[in-house]
């Protein structure tokens, strides 16, 4: 019974999401971001397929390397959803996923029309 509960908890973590972004199977939270359950390239492919399948318009930048860190960025081009970007990066052999939440909508500008009375 305990093993079944442990497996159920692992499955729940594997399919968890962050701001509406489903994480790859086997991913886990660490330090406010996620360690991917897949390798760097497989994680990139996972998200590329996911965006295409769900019709989510993104601008993909990368993969590119900066100081021994491999980076791939997916920036959402529409205004829907709770997330603005997903960054997949690999450092020291570990593939990380960081979901950037969409900022709160700014307040409308104040009406600057002044009366001349």
C-alpha angles and dihedrals in degrees: 000000000000091000090053091052091048091051091048090052091049091051091050091052091046093057096039120124138210117217089340095311111124113224123223116265112277096024119142136194119253129166097343094311135065136259107221119237087217134058123265098268094041090051091051090049090047092057095041089055092044094052092045093047093049095041094240111159112225137164109228118208119188154307091231136150128236119179095334093316119115113214137190121178128197112191118189112234098195126069096237125105136033097272132072102188144359118213119197114191139166124211126165092358094302121115113218130192121205120185114204110209120224109259118245111270111266119247114262114264116268116257103256095191107121125195116243095212 
